[in-house]
Amino acid sequence: MPRLSHEHPASVPVPIPDRVAALIGSTVPMPVLQAEFDAVSAVREVLRFRGPLCAEDQQDREQALATLARANKVLAKYDPRLVVTPKAVAR
């Protein structure tokens, strides 16, 4: 029987208890935590726009993409595995 890894599509993510998440978060610099929050927010904003966009929606989407790029630059500098993509946030 094959062992499941975190890479395997059939594996199920295990929730991290709040205390453990707080301990992990306390070891990460504040600018990196802020960048992660900004990146996830920007991806959700980008995914909100669908179909033909009016000029105002297109500007909002481009602003969100710029925010995502800035946040990912900070995240990649700290650890390239932290980069946030729309696929990672979409559900």
N, CA and C atoms as a LAMMPS dump frame, in Angstrom:
ITEM: TIMESTEP
0
ITEM: NUMBER OF ATOMS
273
ITEM: BOX BOUNDS ff ff ff
-5.0000000000000000e+02 5.0000000000000000e+02
-5.0000000000000000e+02 5.0000000000000000e+02
-5.0000000000000000e+02 5.0000000000000000e+02
ITEM: ATOMS id mol type element x y z
1 1 1 N 0.846 -1.169 0
2 1 2 C 0 0 0
3 1 3 C 0.897 1.238 0
4 2 1 N 0.672 2.178 -0.952
5 2 2 C 1.536 3.361 -1.013
6 2 3 C 1.259 4.304 0.146
7 3 1 N 2.314 4.925 0.588
8 3 2 C 2.178 5.917 1.658
9 3 3 C 1.734 7.242 1.061
10 4 1 N 0.911 7.956 1.779
11 4 2 C 0.45 9.259 1.313
12 4 3 C 1.403 10.341 1.804
13 5 1 N 1.708 11.259 0.944
14 5 2 C 2.517 12.4 1.335
15 5 3 C 1.675 13.656 1.16
16 6 1 N 2.216 14.806 1.581
17 6 2 C 1.476 16.055 1.412
18 6 3 C 1.344 16.42 -0.059
19 7 1 N 2.105 15.778 -0.923
20 7 2 C 2.049 16.029 -2.362
21 7 3 C 0.943 15.214 -3.034
22 8 1 N 0.507 14.152 -2.409
23 8 2 C -0.455 13.244 -3.011
24 8 3 C -1.832 13.897 -3.059
25 9 1 N -2.538 13.825 -4.202
26 9 2 C -3.843 14.484 -4.311
27 9 3 C -4.9 13.91 -3.375
28 10 1 N -4.726 12.678 -2.937
29 10 2 C -5.725 12.078 -2.055
30 10 3 C -5.5 12.436 -0.588
31 11 1 N -4.382 13.079 -0.284
32 11 2 C -4.137 13.425 1.111
33 11 3 C -5.058 14.556 1.546
34 12 1 N -5.382 14.549 2.798
35 12 2 C -6.291 15.548 3.352
36 12 3 C -5.49 16.462 4.265
37 13 1 N -5.597 17.789 4.079
38 13 2 C -4.87 18.685 4.973
39 13 3 C -5.384 18.553 6.404
40 14 1 N -4.476 18.572 7.329
41 14 2 C -4.825 18.453 8.742
42 14 3 C -4.842 19.857 9.344
43 15 1 N -5.92 20.215 10.032
44 15 2 C -5.961 21.545 10.637
45 15 3 C -4.9 21.68 11.731
46 16 1 N -4.337 22.86 11.809
47 16 2 C -3.318 23.144 12.814
48 16 3 C -4.006 23.814 13.999
49 17 1 N -3.792 23.309 15.21
50 17 2 C -4.389 23.958 16.38
51 17 3 C -3.92 25.409 16.509
52 18 1 N -4.767 26.246 17.067
53 18 2 C -4.465 27.674 17.196
54 18 3 C -3.155 27.927 17.944
55 19 1 N -2.904 27.165 18.992
56 19 2 C -1.661 27.376 19.757
57 19 3 C -0.43 27.083 18.918
58 20 1 N -0.503 26.034 18.109
59 20 2 C 0.624 25.679 17.243
60 20 3 C 0.803 26.746 16.167
61 21 1 N -0.299 27.205 15.58
62 21 2 C -0.222 28.26 14.57
63 21 3 C 0.376 29.537 15.162
64 22 1 N 0.013 29.851 16.398
65 22 2 C 0.573 31.033 17.064
66 22 3 C 2.074 30.878 17.287
67 23 1 N 2.505 29.686 17.672
68 23 2 C 3.946 29.448 17.846
69 23 3 C 4.694 29.581 16.526
70 24 1 N 4.119 29.027 15.467
71 24 2 C 4.747 29.15 14.148
72 24 3 C 4.793 30.614 13.736
73 25 1 N 3.67 31.306 13.9
74 25 2 C 3.601 32.716 13.524
75 25 3 C 4.56 33.585 14.306
76 26 1 N 4.847 33.213 15.554
77 26 2 C 5.75 34.034 16.366
78 26 3 C 7.2 33.947 15.886
79 27 1 N 7.513 32.936 15.091
80 27 2 C 8.881 32.804 14.578
81 27 3 C 9.068 33.49 13.232
82 28 1 N 7.978 33.903 12.611
83 28 2 C 8.034 34.539 11.299
84 28 3 C 8.01 36.055 11.486
85 29 1 N 8.895 36.784 10.779
86 29 2 C 8.914 38.253 10.907
87 29 3 C 7.567 38.878 10.521
88 30 1 N 7.224 39.946 11.193
89 30 2 C 5.946 40.618 10.966
90 30 3 C 5.737 41.037 9.501
91 31 1 N 6.752 41.575 8.788
92 31 2 C 6.519 41.929 7.379
93 31 3 C 6.14 40.723 6.518
94 32 1 N 6.646 39.554 6.855
95 32 2 C 6.309 38.352 6.092
96 32 3 C 4.867 37.925 6.388
97 33 1 N 4.465 37.994 7.647
98 33 2 C 3.074 37.678 7.996
99 33 3 C 2.116 38.647 7.313
100 34 1 N 2.474 39.924 7.294
101 34 2 C 1.625 40.918 6.632
102 34 3 C 1.561 40.653 5.138
103 35 1 N 2.699 40.281 4.538
104 35 2 C 2.73 39.987 3.106
105 35 3 C 1.854 38.776 2.786
106 36 1 N 1.863 37.779 3.653
107 36 2 C 1.018 36.604 3.422
108 36 3 C -0.461 36.993 3.475
109 37 1 N -0.823 37.79 4.455
110 37 2 C -2.205 38.254 4.565
111 37 3 C -2.592 39.071 3.323
112 38 1 N -1.711 39.983 2.908
113 38 2 C -1.983 40.812 1.73
114 38 3 C -2.123 39.963 0.47
115 39 1 N -1.277 38.949 0.339
116 39 2 C -1.31 38.094 -0.85
117 39 3 C -2.617 37.31 -0.924
118 40 1 N -3.02 36.729 0.177
119 40 2 C -4.265 35.951 0.184
120 40 3 C -5.459 36.865 -0.098
121 41 1 N -5.461 38.049 0.475
122 41 2 C -6.544 39.011 0.222
123 41 3 C -6.568 39.434 -1.241
124 42 1 N -5.393 39.676 -1.811
125 42 2 C -5.309 40.093 -3.208
126 42 3 C -5.791 38.993 -4.145
127 43 1 N -5.441 37.754 -3.842
128 43 2 C -5.895 36.643 -4.689
129 43 3 C -7.413 36.53 -4.643
130 44 1 N -7.98 36.652 -3.473
131 44 2 C -9.445 36.592 -3.375
132 44 3 C -10.084 37.721 -4.176
133 45 1 N -9.469 38.882 -4.137
134 45 2 C -9.986 40.019 -4.91
135 45 3 C -9.873 39.741 -6.406
136 46 1 N -8.755 39.187 -6.842
137 46 2 C -8.564 38.876 -8.26
138 46 3 C -9.59 37.844 -8.713
139 47 1 N -9.811 36.818 -7.901
140 47 2 C -10.744 35.754 -8.273
141 47 3 C -12.199 36.212 -8.255
142 48 1 N -12.453 37.332 -7.644
143 48 2 C -13.817 37.867 -7.579
144 48 3 C -14.286 38.356 -8.951
145 49 1 N -13.364 38.768 -9.791
146 49 2 C -13.708 39.318 -11.102
147 49 3 C -13.796 38.207 -12.138
148 50 1 N -14.902 38.154 -12.852
149 50 2 C -15.125 37.163 -13.901
150 50 3 C -15.697 37.844 -15.144
151 51 1 N -15.508 37.187 -16.271
152 51 2 C -16.139 37.637 -17.508
153 51 3 C -15.626 38.97 -17.999
154 52 1 N -16.344 39.548 -18.939
155 52 2 C -15.93 40.862 -19.458
156 52 3 C -15.994 41.907 -18.342
157 53 1 N -14.918 42.642 -18.212
158 53 2 C -14.826 43.62 -17.131
159 53 3 C -14.965 45.029 -17.676
160 54 1 N -15.657 45.865 -16.923
161 54 2 C -15.7 47.28 -17.272
162 54 3 C -14.349 47.887 -16.894
163 55 1 N -14.112 49.106 -17.295
164 55 2 C -12.819 49.759 -17.061
165 55 3 C -12.5 49.846 -15.564
166 56 1 N -13.498 50.152 -14.757
167 56 2 C -13.274 50.273 -13.313
168 56 3 C -12.912 48.923 -12.688
169 57 1 N -13.608 47.856 -13.094
170 57 2 C -13.283 46.523 -12.585
171 57 3 C -11.905 46.072 -13.04
172 58 1 N -11.552 46.409 -14.266
173 58 2 C -10.223 46.055 -14.78
174 58 3 C -9.134 46.751 -13.957
175 59 1 N -9.348 48.001 -13.598
176 59 2 C -8.377 48.726 -12.774
177 59 3 C -8.275 48.103 -11.381
178 60 1 N -9.42 47.739 -10.812
179 60 2 C -9.407 47.094 -9.491
180 60 3 C -8.67 45.762 -9.548
181 61 1 N -8.893 44.997 -10.607
182 61 2 C -8.217 43.701 -10.752
183 61 3 C -6.712 43.904 -10.905
184 62 1 N -6.311 44.883 -11.711
185 62 2 C -4.882 45.151 -11.891
186 62 3 C -4.24 45.63 -10.593
187 63 1 N -4.966 46.398 -9.799
188 63 2 C -4.461 46.839 -8.494
189 63 3 C -4.253 45.643 -7.578
190 64 1 N -5.209 44.718 -7.583
191 64 2 C -5.081 43.513 -6.761
192 64 3 C -3.9 42.659 -7.232
193 65 1 N -3.704 42.565 -8.543
194 65 2 C -2.556 41.815 -9.069
195 65 3 C -1.237 42.471 -8.671
196 66 1 N -1.203 43.794 -8.657
197 66 2 C 0.012 44.503 -8.228
198 66 3 C 0.28 44.259 -6.747
199 67 1 N -0.773 44.267 -5.936
200 67 2 C -0.624 43.973 -4.512
201 67 3 C -0.108 42.555 -4.309
202 68 1 N -0.638 41.62 -5.082
203 68 2 C -0.191 40.231 -5.005
204 68 3 C 1.283 40.12 -5.392
205 69 1 N 1.689 40.807 -6.431
206 69 2 C 3.092 40.751 -6.863
207 69 3 C 4.027 41.303 -5.786
208 70 1 N 3.64 42.429 -5.168
209 70 2 C 4.474 43.006 -4.103
210 70 3 C 4.57 42.056 -2.91
211 71 1 N 3.448 41.498 -2.529
212 71 2 C 3.445 40.576 -1.388
213 71 3 C 4.263 39.326 -1.694
214 72 1 N 4.121 38.793 -2.889
215 72 2 C 4.877 37.597 -3.264
216 72 3 C 6.373 37.866 -3.324
217 73 1 N 6.746 39.079 -3.639
218 73 2 C 8.171 39.432 -3.654
219 73 3 C 8.758 39.313 -2.244
220 74 1 N 8.015 39.788 -1.257
221 74 2 C 8.453 39.691 0.144
222 74 3 C 8.477 38.221 0.578
223 75 1 N 7.417 37.489 0.239
224 75 2 C 7.332 36.085 0.634
225 75 3 C 8.439 35.253 -0.011
226 76 1 N 8.703 35.478 -1.285
227 76 2 C 9.734 34.71 -1.987
228 76 3 C 11.119 35.004 -1.444
229 77 1 N 11.334 36.239 -1.011
230 77 2 C 12.635 36.583 -0.442
231 77 3 C 12.852 35.84 0.878
232 78 1 N 11.785 35.689 1.658
233 78 2 C 11.894 34.981 2.935
234 78 3 C 11.982 33.475 2.705
235 79 1 N 11.078 32.944 1.881
236 79 2 C 11.073 31.512 1.554
237 79 3 C 10.252 31.324 0.278
238 80 1 N 10.868 30.892 -0.818
239 80 2 C 10.151 30.752 -2.092
240 80 3 C 8.92 29.84 -2.026
241 81 1 N 8.868 28.947 -1.056
242 81 2 C 7.695 28.068 -0.933
243 81 3 C 6.47 28.79 -0.39
244 82 1 N 6.624 30.018 0.077
245 82 2 C 5.505 30.766 0.642
246 82 3 C 4.714 31.562 -0.389
247 83 1 N 5.182 31.606 -1.625
248 83 2 C 4.516 32.39 -2.662
249 83 3 C 3.065 31.921 -2.794
250 84 1 N 2.142 32.892 -2.86
251 84 2 C 0.713 32.602 -2.924
252 84 3 C 0.257 32.723 -4.369
253 85 1 N -0.452 31.686 -4.837
254 85 2 C -1.001 31.693 -6.19
255 85 3 C -2.523 31.614 -6.108
256 86 1 N -3.21 32.061 -7.153
257 86 2 C -4.68 31.95 -7.137
258 86 3 C -5.147 30.506 -6.942
259 87 1 N -4.419 29.55 -7.491
260 87 2 C -4.803 28.139 -7.34
261 87 3 C -4.753 27.713 -5.875
262 88 1 N -3.816 28.271 -5.12
263 88 2 C -3.664 27.896 -3.717
264 88 3 C -4.811 28.418 -2.859
265 89 1 N -5.432 29.494 -3.29
266 89 2 C -6.483 30.118 -2.495
267 89 3 C -7.874 29.711 -2.967
268 90 1 N -8.011 29.399 -4.269
269 90 2 C -9.327 29.058 -4.834
270 90 3 C -9.879 27.793 -4.207
271 91 1 N -11.176 27.784 -3.981
272 91 2 C -11.815 26.593 -3.404
273 91 3 C -13.062 26.292 -4.139
